[in-house]
Amino acid sequence: MPMTVMQWRRIVKSYAGAAMSDIAMEPWDGPAAVRVVFYLRKPKEPHCNTSPDTKPDLDKLLRALGDALEGSVVTQDSRIVEWSGIKRWARPGEERVDVEVALL
């Protein structure tokens, strides 16, 4: 069964909170830039495109990520002033999200 957006947000928030506690830092209350690469599971369809131009939409993925970072990395997702997002196909079993946050 696929993961829901709410489940995904909770997982991201948990990892983000752990990363912030590892560096003993509270959520940032200033502007931030976020770079992200979403590695998505490739469908089994034989004629799958080289880039994931299918759902989920990149803007919805970014919105869900911003919601997940709120309260764990940044105080509010409105503090994110710059986004860079890419969707890529993952190798089997390597679905993930790589996130880099720059505090400005």
SULTA-V143863 format. One record per backbone hydrogen bond with DSSP energy under -1.0 kcal/mol. CO is the residue of the C=O (numbers start at 0). NH is the residue of the N-H. E is the energy in kcal/mol with one decimal. If there is no record, write none. Layout:
BEGIN
CO NH E
CO NH E
END
This chain:
BEGIN
3 7 -2.3
4 8 -2.8
5 9 -2.1
6 10 -2.1
7 11 -2.6
8 12 -3.0
9 13 -2.1
10 14 -2.4
11 15 -3.0
12 16 -2.6
13 17 -2.1
14 18 -2.3
15 19 -2.2
16 20 -2.2
17 21 -2.0
19 24 -2.3
20 23 -1.3
27 74 -2.7
30 103 -2.4
31 80 -2.5
31 81 -1.1
32 101 -3.0
33 83 -1.8
34 99 -2.8
35 85 -1.5
36 97 -2.5
37 87 -2.8
38 95 -1.3
39 89 -3.1
50 52 -2.0
56 60 -2.0
57 61 -2.6
58 62 -2.0
59 63 -2.3
60 64 -2.3
61 65 -2.8
62 66 -2.3
63 67 -2.0
64 68 -2.2
65 69 -1.2
68 71 -1.5
68 72 -2.9
68 73 -1.9
72 27 -3.4
73 70 -3.5
75 78 -2.0
76 79 -1.5
78 31 -2.2
81 33 -2.7
83 35 -2.8
85 37 -3.0
87 39 -3.0
90 93 -2.5
95 38 -3.0
97 36 -2.2
99 34 -2.8
101 32 -2.7
END
